[in-house]
């Protein structure tokens, strides 16, 4: 089974199933590299709006990765 096949199947899922998969994958990624958990905690705790990304900035960043 290819990744493209899996992606097409996931597109058919309802939003709750997709969210549960996203959560599962996030947990696996955090287990794989503890730096991700540390960075996520740091960003969530950041109270300074000047450090926050706008939605447009986030979209551009996601396109580059």
C-alpha positions as CSV (number, residue, x, y, z in Angstrom):
1,X,0.0,0.0,0.0
2,X,1.4,3.4,-1.0
3,X,1.3,6.6,1.0
4,X,-0.8,8.1,-1.8
5,X,-3.4,5.3,-1.4
6,X,-3.5,5.9,2.4
7,X,-3.9,9.6,1.9
8,X,-6.8,9.1,-0.5
9,X,-8.5,6.8,2.0
10,X,-8.1,9.2,4.9
11,X,-9.7,12.0,2.8
12,X,-12.9,9.8,2.9
13,X,-12.9,9.7,6.7
14,X,-15.1,12.0,8.8
15,X,-13.4,14.8,10.7
16,X,-13.4,13.0,14.0
17,X,-11.6,10.0,12.5
18,X,-9.0,12.3,10.9
19,X,-8.5,14.2,14.1
20,X,-7.9,10.9,16.0
21,X,-5.4,9.9,13.4
22,X,-3.7,13.3,13.6
23,X,-3.4,12.9,17.4
24,X,-2.0,9.4,17.1
25,X,0.6,10.6,14.6
26,X,1.5,13.6,16.8
27,X,2.1,11.3,19.7
28,X,4.3,9.0,17.6
29,X,6.3,12.0,16.4
30,X,6.8,13.3,19.9
31,X,8.0,9.9,21.1
32,X,10.5,9.8,18.2
33,X,12.1,13.1,18.9
34,X,11.7,14.7,22.4
35,X,12.8,18.0,20.9
36,X,9.4,18.4,19.2
37,X,7.6,18.1,22.6
38,X,10.0,20.7,24.1
39,X,9.5,23.1,21.2
40,X,5.7,22.6,21.2
41,X,5.6,23.3,25.0
42,X,7.7,26.4,24.5
43,X,5.5,27.8,21.7
44,X,2.3,27.1,23.6
45,X,3.6,28.8,26.7
46,X,4.8,31.9,24.8
47,X,2.5,34.8,25.8
48,X,4.1,37.4,23.6
49,X,1.9,38.0,20.5
50,X,5.0,39.4,18.6
51,X,6.3,35.8,18.5
52,X,3.1,34.2,17.2
53,X,2.6,33.3,13.5
54,X,-0.3,34.7,11.5
55,X,-2.4,32.3,9.6
56,X,-0.8,33.4,6.3
57,X,2.7,33.0,7.8
58,X,1.8,29.5,8.9
59,X,0.5,28.6,5.5
60,X,3.7,29.8,3.8
61,X,5.8,27.9,6.3
62,X,3.8,24.7,5.7
63,X,4.2,25.0,1.9
64,X,8.0,25.2,2.3
65,X,8.2,21.9,4.4
